[in-house]
Amino acid sequence: MMKGECRGELLLTKRDRKVIFCKKCGYAHISPMYSEEELEKFYEYVYRRSTPSNLWREKVRSIKKWKSCGSILDIGCWEGAQLEYFKKEGWKCTGTELNKKAAAIATSKGISIYQISIKEFFQKFSKKRWDVVNVAYILEHIPDALGFLQRLKSNIAKNGIVMVEVPNEFNPFQLAYIKEHNLTPYWIALPDHVNYFDKEGIRNLVKKAGYTILRGESSFPMEMFLLMGDDYLKRKSLGRASFKKVVNMERILRCYEPDLLSKFYSILYQCGIGRSTVLYLQPR
């Protein structure tokens, strides 16, 4: 899909780019779009600390509803944290990661990592299939997210599962916060993020790409701390403290009842609330 053909409501302008809610695509993205070459050059060398998550183990548990074990591919696996949890459960793990430093760290964990771009992945593995494919925090970076998901079908084994996770942007808690404080959307990050998905936006994309949604969940809505006055946007120490609170809450719920956390986050997903959206998909 050529992003140059896209039209829609202008949400804001940042630097030399517009962010529009595209009627054609069904979600928000920048316009004009960066080229793949520009983004590959950016990601090959940019390096930031990855955000820790206590839900990596939850994904392993959720997948067991459909697959007890098998092969998993993690596209854009960063330092391989998600694959570590699958590896402990006996899965055959493969990852791709363009960033040199992150790929080296993942490889040091004994995981099979290919330091290649998405374009190179489709060329190299055109006939390879996996039981599970993890696409976490990737679609917001890809100019042609629809084309990516459509091509990915050829790499999914029969009855295979795709896990998609994206930041939940322009969500109700974010919008309430910026309205109260008369702010512009603080989550716009260029050239890092080129697409911006809320619940309906990511659902529009995966359905258009030919997938059935088996289950949807959210992660904890970190914006709740902002709404309660803990402004971690201005004070990073508050962000770290808030995250520790969430991790502790998740641990307690998990110990009380293993499925309680997943039930809680599935309800938040239905409301469109949560810091990220996680979808479990199968190709139609």
Secondary structure, DSSP 8 states (H G I E B T S, - for coil): --GGG--EEEEEEETTEEEEEETTTSSEEEES---HHHHHHHHHH--------S-HHHHHHHHTTT-SS-EEEEET-TTSHHHHHHHHTT-EEEEE---HHHHHHHHHTT-EEE---HHHHHHHTTT--EEEEEEES-GGG-TTHHHHHHHHGGGEEEEEEEEEEEEBTT-HHHHHHHHHHT---TT--TTT--EEB-HHHHHHHHHHTTEEEEEEEE---THHHHHTT--TTT-HHHHHHHHHHHHHHHHHHHHH-TTHHHHHHHHHHHTT-SSEEEEEEEE-
